[in-house]
């Protein structure tokens, strides 16, 4: 159990915590004063690392003044975050100027983390992988029953870097201010700019402009991470050292099953084969062999057959049906009925139909009885049903009981209130930030990218991510700054303990790598 000081002894804010907010800054508004409400606690990890948690909502303000005056900037949103910073000791206290301010840059890396959705809070990365405490969920087939448990995370990234975990608007405890438009930030650009502003403001207030900085995102959070990194550099000159991309999607057209777009069908095929393998439908064949065969076919004869459409001869059509049936273990009748094209949820309902089971989307290892036995398409996800309870219980307990932050708002774990999400920036074009990554890799020649893939991830298939990398226009030396890590798990590969240990070790190496500690 992490050690805590009492609220009384923790009340003085340390140098690396948030400064008190100006409670009169928004007096020009007609509503009540809005101010940061951070709570500070001190803790110690099992390894002996002393650290401070700063938990609460940061008020973000508009730059425009009220009625054209020079008054205080109006508040627009309150963003919930948890910051973990290692306490200074010994030589780390460094040289102070006459005012007592520390003039030596903090060499410790800072990792800013968020999940995706859109509409997901960041509790998954927070309590599943990165933070000093983690929820004990168990894994597929052996899930921990209620009331669940929190345990020390001995592999926490906090041992190697400070952490700031951010919940976007309308997730977690983050909200627009009273009287604000609830849907204003339910959009790609506004969300990007808001998260970038949180990072800029935290970095400025805590004197961390000369610390190495990393962004870690999961799922839509990977798209967000690339966009935010580009925004930070273009708007503020704030350069990040690395991007940690977990279950990646940078180009939504690689996942979006739309009439006239055949690419996603081919890019999902290796994931279908991998999930079929997990459920024992490929006998004793090694997973790597099954995946390789599926990838070869997806990038060859299958994609050609999809391209030819009705021009495909009957003989070749029959051959494609047979091969797809061998790779996916779906019936030939199903493959013919779908015209060689089916989306993930059709696969999920069909694969184990004879057993009366539906497979998960976030994690294809999970199964459950479908809502109806004859179901052919559903958005029910057995994997999300299995893990939401443990994570929701853990975050609600942890924030109030261990971090000391109290709120009667519901902690929004995964909400639909952000829908419809606006991509108007991309009107008439694919939602794709791979060009932003290309630009970043050129502008920042030392930027490194860590990528995690799950073989059984039906939400962001690994071959779709590989397709995106293959289409980046980058020199070979830039491609060498990517590191790729594959896991026999799903979207949240850290649910599998063996994968979590490997993933944690790789991320620790990543943030401790080149450029991580220039002052050391």
PEURVEN-V535544 format. One record per helix or strand of 2 or more residues. SS is the DSSP state (H for helix, E for strand). FROM is the first residue (numbers start at 1). TO is the last residue. If there is no record, write none. Layout:
ss;from;to
SS;FROM;TO
SS;FROM;TO
//
This chain:
ss;from;to
H;7;10
E;39;44
E;50;61
H;66;68
E;75;86
H;90;93
E;109;114
H;123;130
E;133;135
E;138;139
E;142;143
E;150;152
H;157;159
E;161;166
E;175;176
H;188;205
E;213;219
H;220;236
E;242;248
H;252;254
H;263;278
H;287;298
H;301;311
H;314;328
H;332;337
H;344;350
H;353;355
E;358;359
E;367;368
H;382;402
H;424;426
H;434;443
E;448;454
H;462;470
H;476;479
E;482;487
H;493;495
H;497;511
//
